[in-house]
Amino acid sequence: MSAKKETKSLSIWLILVSGMLTGMGNGSVFGAALMCLMGRGGFPNWGGEYLTAYNPSTFTGFIDDAMIVFGLVFCVILYVGLSRHYKLETQAA
């Protein structure tokens, strides 16, 4: 395996770990801002027990789902950025 392919295949862990970590962190900040803005307004249940924590009709479930979506979107952003970086790097070589 060439050094370029090995480097690119190892970067999948960088994309997954840092993308989910950063994205879910930003999603939790979004959730805190939403809670400060509207309280528990349109959510009849806060949803902190067992599987209700992931039910999007509860407040906690909505925030958990938002964090997962933010994490996945950041993974896509990192993938696009690193793909373009590798493309420029191979053109320069």
Backbone torsions as a table, in degrees:
resi	resn	phi	psi	omega
1	MET	NA	135.4	-178.4
2	SER	-75.9	163.2	-178.2
3	ALA	-65.5	-35.3	-179.5
4	LYS	-65.6	-46.0	-179.8
5	LYS	-65.9	-38.5	179.9
6	GLU	-64.3	-42.8	178.7
7	THR	-63.9	-42.8	-179.0
8	LYS	-68.2	-37.7	-179.8
9	SER	-71.4	-30.5	177.3
10	LEU	-73.5	-23.4	-177.5
11	SER	-73.4	-10.2	177.6
12	ILE	-63.3	-34.4	176.9
13	TRP	-69.0	-37.4	175.7
14	LEU	-61.3	-43.9	-179.8
15	ILE	-63.6	-48.9	-177.1
16	LEU	-66.5	-48.8	-175.4
17	VAL	-70.4	-53.2	-176.8
18	SER	-72.2	-31.9	177.7
19	GLY	-66.1	-47.6	179.8
20	MET	-69.2	-38.7	180.0
21	LEU	-63.6	-48.6	-179.3
22	THR	-68.7	-46.1	-177.7
23	GLY	-64.7	-43.1	-179.8
24	MET	-70.4	-31.4	174.2
25	GLY	-63.8	-43.5	177.3
26	ASN	-67.4	-34.0	176.9
27	GLY	-65.8	-35.3	178.1
28	SER	-70.9	-35.1	175.3
29	VAL	-65.7	-39.4	174.5
30	PHE	-59.0	-43.7	179.3
31	GLY	-64.7	-40.9	178.3
32	ALA	-65.5	-41.0	178.2
33	ALA	-65.4	-39.8	178.2
34	LEU	-63.9	-41.1	179.5
35	MET	-66.4	-39.4	177.7
36	CYS	-66.7	-34.9	-177.1
37	LEU	-73.8	-48.2	-172.2
38	MET	-118.6	-1.7	-175.8
39	GLY	66.9	-143.1	177.0
40	ARG	-100.1	19.8	-175.8
41	GLY	-18.6	-81.1	-173.0
42	GLY	-88.8	9.9	-177.1
43	PHE	-111.0	113.3	-178.5
44	PRO	-71.0	-21.4	-176.6
45	ASN	-131.5	138.1	179.4
46	TRP	-77.9	-25.5	169.6
47	GLY	71.7	48.7	-177.7
48	GLY	-101.6	7.6	-176.2
49	GLU	-112.4	131.6	172.5
50	TYR	47.2	-124.6	-175.6
51	LEU	-78.2	-14.0	177.0
52	THR	-68.1	-16.1	177.1
53	ALA	-67.8	-16.2	179.3
54	TYR	-115.3	7.8	177.6
55	ASN	-82.9	116.2	-174.9
56	PRO	-65.2	-9.8	177.5
57	SER	-83.4	-8.5	174.8
58	THR	-100.5	160.8	-177.1
59	PHE	-63.7	-49.8	-179.2
60	THR	-63.7	-39.3	177.9
61	GLY	-63.9	-39.5	177.4
62	PHE	-63.1	-44.0	179.9
63	ILE	-67.5	-41.7	177.6
64	ASP	-60.9	-42.7	177.7
65	ASP	-65.0	-39.6	177.9
66	ALA	-62.9	-39.9	178.7
67	MET	-63.8	-40.8	179.4
68	ILE	-66.3	-42.0	178.4
69	VAL	-63.7	-45.3	177.4
70	PHE	-58.4	-43.0	179.4
71	GLY	-62.2	-44.8	179.8
72	LEU	-65.3	-38.7	179.0
73	VAL	-65.9	-40.1	177.3
74	PHE	-65.3	-34.2	175.3
75	CYS	-62.5	-41.9	177.9
76	VAL	-63.9	-43.4	179.3
77	ILE	-60.9	-44.9	178.3
78	LEU	-64.3	-39.0	179.0
79	TYR	-62.4	-45.2	179.3
80	VAL	-63.6	-44.7	-179.5
81	GLY	-62.9	-45.6	179.9
82	LEU	-70.3	-33.4	176.7
83	SER	-63.3	-43.2	177.7
84	ARG	-67.0	-36.0	177.2
85	HIS	-62.8	-46.8	179.3
86	TYR	-64.0	-35.9	178.5
87	LYS	-63.7	-46.5	177.7
88	LEU	-65.3	-36.9	-180.0
89	GLU	-66.0	-40.0	179.4
90	THR	-72.9	-30.6	176.6
91	GLN	-69.2	-34.9	-178.8
92	ALA	-73.6	-25.6	-175.9
93	ALA	-79.1	NA	NA
